[in-house]
Amino acid sequence: MRFRRKAKEIQVSRQEFLNTKPLRNPSLKCERKENGKVTVFISYKKSRFASIFSKIPKEKKVVLDKVGSHVWNLCDGNHTVEQIAESIHQEYKLTMEEAEAALRTYFNQLSEREIVGFILHKQNRGSLSKKDKRRKTRGIDRS
């Protein structure tokens, strides 16, 4: 059995967080239902040992609720977290502070599972340490 070391979380300021652009992991399959909900399929590689002695599923299905699906659709690498928070604020009648806090928690969960990565704004890259720049915030960094 393989154990993966958990990546160290990078601390960013509120403004740096709001300027990042979340991007869905392109290797994941997703399915959109007629009701607007999104289902994400996460594939697992089985080790030789695990495939012989256990019945571990080949993929995990994650069904996102209405708000999660709304956020998922905006994680295209073009919208900043601030724009997504504004959309949540308008659509679901939350204050901007509530929307930002909810997104921070939600994106932490998605990034830990490698479902979403982040594109850093060029001006924010200077504030990262050399080690952090090499890791590129556990996500995809193309800009």
Helices and strands as residue ranges (DSSP letters): H 14-19, E 21-24, E 29-32, E 38-43, H 48-53, E 59-63, H 66-74, H 81-92, H 96-112, E 116-119, H 122-125, H 130-135, G 136-138
